[in-house]
Amino acid sequence: MIKAAIFDLDETLLNRGKAIEQMFLMILGKCYEDVKHSVKNEMLEKFKEYDKESYGHNNKMKVFESFFDEFPPKYRLPRNAIQDFWNNNFPNCFTINPNTIKIVNKIKTQAKVAMITNGSAQRQRDKINNTNLNSCFEIIIISDEVGFSKPDKRIFELALNKLHVKPEDSLFVGDDIEKDIGGCQNANIKGIWLNPYKYKNDTDIKPYAEVNSFDEILSYFSY
């Protein structure tokens, strides 16, 4: 009997890839004009590439500076304005799939639900509040607020303590094989790897289970 389900945020509950595309369109509208469609696609792929390189870092200046150097804009954001632009706008680029909310609420009828996410407290809180995920979860733990981050097992143990459940009665669902699955299993929590793009697992980490869509998680609960 699973008594608690704990979830990652980015690329698990929320589609960060789509949010990056929205952020790119915002930058395009603010800093560029009359960009050809073929060039726009190239720019988007490069922006995604630079974002991926800096994923997990709070400071996003390198993303913008590298992008602007490669694609000189008509209006270049000042260096001292880049971080605020990202912090103020990126959380608003996220939308929630209504089906995700339904699934979490269904799980809540049988188990406690919590969230653990790495990242900036301000940005993560804004994403969570803007998508109404704050109303779904009993406990939300953000690495920036507690002083340690996934895969450190202490952040998972903190969630278990707050939920008053044992690790063997818990599941963790996340997309990152090392930070999410490796981390939670170091705390003896069963790790379900959400792998919609069917990436190959090149690590020694063996998930408790692997699913390709969020709704498959329901199969680990009895209804």
QUIDAUR-V7230 format. One line per field, one symbol per residue. psi: psi as a letter, one per 30 degrees, with the letter a starting at -180 (. if undefined). burial: 1 if it has 24 or more other ideal C-beta (glycine too) atoms within 12 Angstrom, else 0. A space follows every 10 residues. Layout:
psi=???
burial=???
This chain:
psi=jkfkkkkldk gdekjeeeee eeeeeeeeee fllhkkeeee eeeeeeeeee eeegkfkejg eeeeeeeeee iklejkkkef feeeeeefee fffklkkeee eeeeeeefff lkklkkklak eeeeeeeeef ggffffkekk kkeffffllk gkfeeeeeee eefhllefgl kkklfjeeee eeeeffggkk kjjjifghkk jglgkjlelk lflefffffg kk.
burial=0111111111 1111111011 1111001100 1100000000 0011011101 1001000101 1011001100 1000001000 0110111011 1011010001 1011011000 1111111111 1011111100 1010011111 1110010011 1110111111 0110101001 1111111111 1111101011 1111100000 0000001101 1001001101 100
